[in-house]
Amino acid sequence: VRCAHHRLFVALLTLAIVPAWAAPAHALVHDDFEERFFTDRAQTVADRCIVKRDSTYHMFYTEGPVGLFTPSLQTSFGHATSRDLVHWAIAPSVLPTVPGTWESLAHWAPMILEQPAGTYNMFYTGVDSNNVQQIGLATSADLSTWTRSPANPVFHPDSTWSDWNPLAYCNSRDPFVWADGDTVRMVVTALTKYGQGVISLAASTDLTHWFDQGPLAQMPSGPTSWHQLEAPMLTQ
């Protein structure tokens, strides 16, 4: 009797599973946003930031072709809006990469600082065809239309202490920016000349001219000191 029950259970389980696997892929798509995560059905979503304007949240995220996760394919910033952080409306993308420039290959890690009130400053990583990483700045008054700073790129770590190189892969990415009185401070991920992973610090009073203050935090010396620290964030 136990064997018969077992066979019946297996048969019912098989009938329950096979139709799901046999269904066409489009039949398995769940697209009502009542989920634990945000998704853009037309893009691969990666680095993101959120800023609130009036009663609306705006999310900006790196985007690339669906199913392709190579970081170099993140070629613009997606934009979505929400009033409750659950139901999102996809808006037009902003700030695509620019061929033949310091930001020709990819965009990573957007971060927005509202300063002064009503002016939104987006700091982001630009990557060129040599995989050189630098920090750029764009501004907006409405979070839809963005203007790149004529001073771009506005920052990279000083090559006197870092591995930053204008001709080869080097580290200067994932900016996090905050106001500290009359000064604005920024941390980015970097690597020293000796290959040690660090978070570096910089300061500015106008958002375009930055004073490099060197490593703020670093990996301990040893066999893993080369590990690159990423995506720094500070909260008080």
ZATI-353465 format. One record per residue (C-alpha): chain; x, y, z; residue in one letter. Coordinates in nm, 2 decimals. Example, Ala and Ser with C-alpha at 12.3 -4.5 7.8 and 13.67 -1.06 7.14 Angstrom:
2
- A/1.23/-0.45/0.78/A
- A/1.37/-0.11/0.71/S
end
This chain:
236
- A/0.00/0.00/0.00/V
- A/0.28/0.24/0.08/R
- A/0.44/0.17/-0.26/C
- A/0.11/0.24/-0.43/A
- A/0.07/0.57/-0.25/H
- A/0.42/0.66/-0.33/H
- A/0.37/0.60/-0.70/R
- A/0.04/0.80/-0.70/L
- A/0.22/1.09/-0.53/F
- A/0.50/1.08/-0.79/V
- A/0.25/1.08/-1.07/A
- A/0.06/1.37/-0.93/L
- A/0.38/1.57/-0.87/L
- A/0.49/1.50/-1.23/T
- A/0.15/1.62/-1.37/L
- A/0.19/1.94/-1.16/A
- A/0.54/2.01/-1.27/I
- A/0.54/1.92/-1.64/V
- A/0.28/2.19/-1.76/P
- A/0.49/2.47/-1.60/A
- A/0.81/2.35/-1.77/W
- A/0.63/2.29/-2.10/A
- A/0.47/2.64/-2.10/A
- A/0.62/2.90/-2.34/P
- A/0.86/3.14/-2.17/A
- A/0.62/3.44/-2.21/H
- A/0.36/3.26/-2.00/A
- A/0.59/3.26/-1.70/L
- A/0.64/3.63/-1.70/V
- A/0.50/3.80/-1.39/H
- A/0.48/4.17/-1.45/D
- A/0.26/4.35/-1.19/D
- A/0.54/4.48/-0.97/F
- A/0.39/4.33/-0.66/E
- A/0.72/4.17/-0.58/E
- A/1.02/4.21/-0.34/R
- A/1.22/4.39/-0.60/F
- A/1.22/4.64/-0.89/F
- A/1.26/4.52/-1.24/T
- A/1.26/4.68/-1.59/D
- A/1.14/4.42/-1.83/R
- A/1.33/4.59/-2.12/A
- A/1.67/4.62/-1.95/Q
- A/1.91/4.46/-1.71/T
- A/1.91/4.67/-1.39/V
- A/2.22/4.72/-1.19/A
- A/2.36/5.02/-0.98/D
- A/2.09/5.25/-0.87/R
- A/2.00/5.55/-0.65/C
- A/1.68/5.70/-0.53/I
- A/1.59/6.07/-0.47/V
- A/1.25/6.21/-0.36/K
- A/1.11/6.53/-0.53/R
- A/0.78/6.65/-0.37/D
- A/0.57/6.33/-0.33/S
- A/0.74/6.13/-0.60/T
- A/1.04/5.90/-0.57/Y
- A/1.28/5.89/-0.87/H
- A/1.51/5.59/-0.92/M
- A/1.80/5.61/-1.16/F
- A/1.98/5.28/-1.25/Y
- A/2.24/5.16/-1.49/T
- A/2.08/4.96/-1.77/E
- A/2.19/4.73/-2.04/G
- A/2.05/4.46/-2.27/P
- A/1.84/4.19/-2.10/V
- A/2.04/3.87/-2.03/G
- A/2.38/4.03/-2.08/L
- A/2.55/4.12/-1.75/F
- A/2.89/4.25/-1.87/T
- A/2.94/4.58/-1.69/P
- A/3.06/4.75/-2.01/S
- A/2.71/4.71/-2.15/L
- A/2.56/4.95/-1.90/Q
- A/2.54/5.23/-2.15/T
- A/2.27/5.47/-2.00/S
- A/2.07/5.54/-1.69/F
- A/1.72/5.41/-1.66/G
- A/1.47/5.63/-1.49/H
- A/1.15/5.52/-1.30/A
- A/0.91/5.70/-1.07/T
- A/0.69/5.59/-0.78/S
- A/0.48/5.74/-0.50/R
- A/0.50/5.43/-0.28/D
- A/0.83/5.26/-0.37/L
- A/0.62/4.95/-0.48/V
- A/0.44/5.05/-0.80/H
- A/0.68/5.20/-1.06/W
- A/0.64/5.38/-1.39/A
- A/0.93/5.36/-1.64/I
- A/1.04/5.70/-1.77/A
- A/1.27/5.77/-2.07/P
- A/1.64/5.69/-2.01/S
- A/1.89/5.96/-1.95/V
- A/2.26/6.04/-2.01/L
- A/2.36/5.77/-2.26/P
- A/2.73/5.71/-2.32/T
- A/2.91/5.93/-2.57/V
- A/3.13/5.76/-2.83/P
- A/3.49/5.88/-2.85/G
- A/3.50/6.04/-2.50/T
- A/3.59/5.96/-2.15/W
- A/3.25/5.81/-2.10/E
- A/3.23/5.61/-2.43/S
- A/3.21/5.25/-2.29/L
- A/2.99/5.25/-1.98/A
- A/2.82/5.44/-1.70/H
- A/2.82/5.30/-1.35/W
- A/2.69/5.40/-1.00/A
- A/2.48/5.71/-1.02/P
- A/2.45/5.92/-0.70/M
- A/2.24/6.24/-0.66/I
- A/2.30/6.53/-0.43/L
- A/2.04/6.81/-0.42/E
- A/2.23/7.13/-0.37/Q
- A/2.12/7.40/-0.36/P
- A/1.76/7.32/-0.31/A
- A/1.59/7.24/-0.64/G
- A/1.91/7.16/-0.82/T
- A/1.99/6.80/-0.86/Y
- A/2.36/6.70/-0.91/N
- A/2.42/6.35/-1.04/M
- A/2.77/6.21/-0.99/F
- A/2.85/5.89/-1.18/Y
- A/3.13/5.68/-1.31/T
- A/3.23/5.71/-1.67/G
- A/3.44/5.44/-1.84/V
- A/3.63/5.48/-2.17/D
- A/3.74/5.23/-2.43/S
- A/4.06/5.16/-2.23/N
- A/3.85/5.09/-1.92/N
- A/3.98/5.41/-1.76/V
- A/3.73/5.51/-1.48/Q
- A/3.66/5.87/-1.39/Q
- A/3.38/6.06/-1.21/I
- A/3.14/6.29/-1.40/G
- A/2.87/6.54/-1.31/L
- A/2.53/6.62/-1.46/A
- A/2.27/6.86/-1.33/T
- A/1.89/6.88/-1.35/S
- A/1.61/7.10/-1.22/A
- A/1.33/6.84/-1.29/D
- A/1.51/6.50/-1.28/L
- A/1.41/6.44/-1.64/S
- A/1.64/6.67/-1.84/T
- A/2.01/6.65/-1.75/W
- A/2.30/6.86/-1.86/T
- A/2.66/6.74/-1.83/R
- A/2.91/6.96/-1.67/S
- A/3.15/7.13/-1.91/P
- A/3.42/7.05/-1.66/A
- A/3.37/6.67/-1.70/N
- A/3.53/6.45/-1.59/P
- A/3.54/6.62/-1.26/V
- A/3.75/6.38/-1.05/F
- A/3.99/6.08/-1.04/H
- A/4.23/5.99/-0.76/P
- A/4.57/6.15/-0.78/D
- A/4.82/5.93/-0.95/S
- A/5.09/6.03/-0.70/T
- A/4.95/5.76/-0.47/W
- A/4.69/5.57/-0.67/S
- A/4.70/5.33/-0.96/D
- A/4.50/5.57/-1.18/W
- A/4.63/5.57/-1.54/N
- A/4.48/5.77/-1.83/P
- A/4.58/5.49/-2.08/L
- A/4.49/5.16/-1.90/A
- A/4.23/5.00/-1.68/Y
- A/4.23/5.18/-1.34/C
- A/4.00/5.24/-1.05/N
- A/3.79/5.55/-0.98/S
- A/3.43/5.46/-0.94/R
- A/3.12/5.44/-0.72/D
- A/3.10/5.80/-0.59/P
- A/2.91/5.88/-0.28/F
- A/2.88/6.25/-0.21/V
- A/2.74/6.45/0.08/W
- A/2.73/6.81/0.21/A
- A/2.95/6.89/0.52/D
- A/2.87/7.25/0.60/G
- A/3.01/7.47/0.31/D
- A/3.22/7.17/0.18/T
- A/3.10/6.88/-0.03/V
- A/3.28/6.55/0.03/R
- A/3.31/6.25/-0.20/M
- A/3.44/5.90/-0.15/V
- A/3.53/5.67/-0.44/V
- A/3.68/5.33/-0.47/T
- A/4.04/5.32/-0.58/A
- A/4.36/5.12/-0.57/L
- A/4.71/5.23/-0.45/T
- A/5.02/5.21/-0.65/K
- A/5.11/4.91/-0.44/Y
- A/4.78/4.74/-0.53/G
- A/4.60/4.79/-0.21/Q
- A/4.22/4.84/-0.22/G
- A/4.10/5.17/-0.07/V
- A/3.82/5.41/-0.04/I
- A/3.96/5.75/-0.11/S
- A/3.83/6.09/0.00/L
- A/3.80/6.42/-0.19/A
- A/3.65/6.77/-0.10/A
- A/3.51/7.05/-0.31/S
- A/3.33/7.38/-0.26/T
- A/3.19/7.41/-0.62/D
- A/3.13/7.04/-0.72/L
- A/3.36/7.07/-1.01/T
- A/3.71/7.13/-0.86/H
- A/3.81/6.86/-0.61/W
- A/4.09/6.83/-0.37/F
- A/4.22/6.48/-0.34/D
- A/4.26/6.39/0.03/Q
- A/4.40/6.04/-0.03/G
- A/4.29/5.70/0.12/P
- A/4.02/5.71/0.39/L
- A/3.99/5.34/0.45/A
- A/4.19/5.05/0.31/Q
- A/4.22/4.68/0.30/M
- A/4.46/4.53/0.57/P
- A/4.80/4.44/0.44/S
- A/4.83/4.08/0.34/G
- A/4.74/3.83/0.07/P
- A/4.39/3.99/0.02/T
- A/4.50/4.35/0.03/S
- A/4.44/4.38/-0.34/W
- A/4.06/4.33/-0.30/H
- A/3.88/4.63/-0.43/Q
- A/3.63/4.80/-0.19/L
- A/3.32/4.91/-0.37/E
- A/2.99/5.11/-0.34/A
- A/3.07/5.31/-0.03/P
- A/2.78/5.48/0.15/M
- A/2.77/5.71/0.46/L
- A/2.47/5.78/0.68/T
- A/2.45/5.99/1.00/Q
end
